[in-house]
Amino acid sequence: MKKFLLSLCLMFTMLPAFAGDAPKGPDALVREVSDDVLTIVRQDKAIQSGDTRRVIDLVEEKVLPHFNFRRMTMLAVGKDWRQASPEQQGKLVEAFRTLLVRTYSNALTQYREQTIGYKPAKFAEADTAVRVQTEVRQAGAQPINIDYTLEKTPEGWKVFDVVVAGVSLVTNYRGTFAQEIRAGGVDGLIKSLEQKNRDLAAPART
């Protein structure tokens, strides 16, 4: 599980760091920016020493504008999304967003010498949803495939799913979310997510 989380946290390293850049294809975006962000992670002594707050700040600044958290939450909640009120939907999106940020910020502090390989992109210029395939390489271990599913929006390309070693992020959460809703309704899922976020935030306060 630790290896899985460490791999998934790299989903936050491939997104645009410079808002003023000209629009790029999703594959160019992944290839160009990942090396820059990983360099920051390698050289930031606070991150290397396990400063989760510093990583969260990095994620908040460079990553969040480029993820479609509402669509990710809708996909993760599945058919139960329709039974949630607008207020509940807003709380679900915020809680799920916070969960992902804190989970992968914690994992990113463990990053050391992994490198990223890029597979040939296969999509047409007219495509509005594409998958960019990469693999994380580390000495002494098998490469781990990480695929990013992005959609073209008026605001640019945005990630709405990540597939690690064949496992979809949103699908992986869907089963757990469904169980929580069966047990305690939508409010029960919201409370569960908020409790997980408090648990994840606790180490950062120590």
C-alpha angles and dihedrals in degrees: 000000000000090000090048092052093046090053093046092050088067087071084082094057101066103062132105112285095181118060092194096060119115114257113276135192113267093251093050089048092054094045098043102044103036094070091050095051094043088053089056091050092049094049100040105098092194090058092044090053091054101262099164092181090060091051092048089053089051092050093046092051103042108021117034098069089060100054125081097220094172092059091043090053093047090052093046094048092044121182092355089069090081093060093055119096119235089258092051091047090054091050091048092052093048094046094046091047091051091047093054094045094050095041095052095037088058090048094047091063086068093058114119127146106349117135131201127233122199126218122212110278118241113196140103126245090246094055115116096190122042141167120226113200124210138156132217113225127200130171113261096014138085115260115260117223116227119183123189120208111205134180128209111239134170086261093053135263114338131187117236101166141018124202116203118190089339095312118118116222094219094042091049090057095041096077093049093046092050091053092049091051093048089052101043111000125242091311088055091056091048091051091047092052092047091051091051089051092052090050092050092046093053097081091052090061094053 
